[in-house]
Amino acid sequence: MQFVDPACTANMTMEQLSWFSAEYEHARRDELIGVLLAIFLGCFGVHQFYIGRKGLGVLYLCFCWTVVPALAGLVDAFFMPCEALK
């Protein structure tokens, strides 16, 4: 289980804490899948759609005919694990 800020969960009962943990794990994205999507389908912005950034995903799709989104996807693959997947 991931580290959860104690300030968010300080006043929760055990039932609320278990529900919160289950919902958190359900909403959390897998880092490996995000990185693989960025490497292999980054030129189409699939990794941006995966992490919930629909605007950037559409922007990547608009410029997929250039090489810029492919390079940006490779850069995103290195910075994604410490970014928005959690």
C-alpha positions as CSV (number, residue, x, y, z in Angstrom):
1,M,0.0,0.0,0.0
2,Q,1.2,3.5,-0.8
3,F,2.0,6.1,1.8
4,V,-1.0,8.2,2.6
5,D,-0.7,11.6,4.2
6,P,-1.7,11.2,7.9
7,A,-3.3,14.6,7.9
8,C,-5.9,13.4,5.4
9,T,-6.7,10.2,7.4
10,A,-6.1,11.3,11.0
11,N,-9.8,11.6,12.0
12,M,-11.1,8.5,10.1
13,T,-12.5,5.4,11.7
14,M,-11.1,2.0,10.7
15,E,-14.0,1.5,8.4
16,Q,-13.5,4.8,6.7
17,L,-9.8,4.2,6.4
18,S,-10.3,0.8,4.8
19,W,-12.8,2.3,2.3
20,F,-10.4,5.2,1.6
21,S,-7.5,2.8,1.0
22,A,-9.6,0.6,-1.3
23,E,-10.8,3.6,-3.4
24,Y,-7.2,5.0,-3.5
25,E,-5.8,1.7,-4.8
26,H,-8.7,1.5,-7.4
27,A,-8.0,5.0,-8.7
28,R,-4.2,4.7,-8.7
29,R,-2.6,4.1,-12.1
30,D,0.1,1.6,-12.8
31,E,3.4,3.2,-13.4
32,L,4.7,0.4,-15.7
33,I,1.7,0.6,-18.0
34,G,2.1,4.4,-18.2
35,V,5.7,4.2,-19.1
36,L,5.2,1.5,-21.7
37,L,2.4,3.5,-23.3
38,A,4.6,6.6,-23.4
39,I,7.4,4.7,-25.0
40,F,5.4,2.8,-27.6
41,L,2.4,5.0,-28.2
42,G,3.6,8.3,-27.0
43,C,3.4,9.9,-30.4
44,F,-0.4,9.5,-30.3
45,G,-0.7,10.7,-26.7
46,V,-2.2,7.5,-25.4
47,H,-0.2,7.8,-22.1
48,Q,-1.8,11.3,-21.5
49,F,-5.3,9.8,-21.9
50,Y,-4.3,7.0,-19.5
51,I,-3.3,9.4,-16.7
52,G,-6.3,11.6,-17.2
53,R,-4.9,14.5,-19.1
54,K,-7.3,14.6,-22.0
55,G,-6.3,18.0,-23.2
56,L,-2.7,17.1,-23.7
57,G,-3.8,13.8,-25.3
58,V,-5.8,15.7,-27.9
59,L,-2.8,18.0,-28.5
60,Y,-0.5,15.0,-29.1
61,L,-3.1,13.6,-31.5
62,C,-3.3,16.9,-33.4
63,F,0.4,16.9,-34.0
64,C,1.0,13.1,-34.3
65,W,2.1,13.6,-37.9
66,T,5.2,15.4,-36.7
67,V,8.1,14.0,-34.7
68,V,7.6,16.3,-31.7
69,P,5.0,14.2,-29.9
70,A,7.1,11.1,-30.3
71,L,10.1,12.9,-28.7
72,A,7.9,14.3,-26.0
73,G,6.5,10.8,-25.3
74,L,10.0,9.5,-24.7
75,V,10.7,12.4,-22.4
76,D,7.4,11.7,-20.6
77,A,8.4,8.1,-20.1
78,F,11.3,9.1,-17.9
79,F,9.4,11.7,-15.8
80,M,6.0,9.9,-15.6
81,P,6.8,7.6,-12.5
82,C,7.4,10.6,-10.3
83,E,4.5,12.7,-11.7
84,A,0.8,12.3,-12.1
85,L,0.3,8.6,-11.8
86,K,-0.4,8.7,-8.1
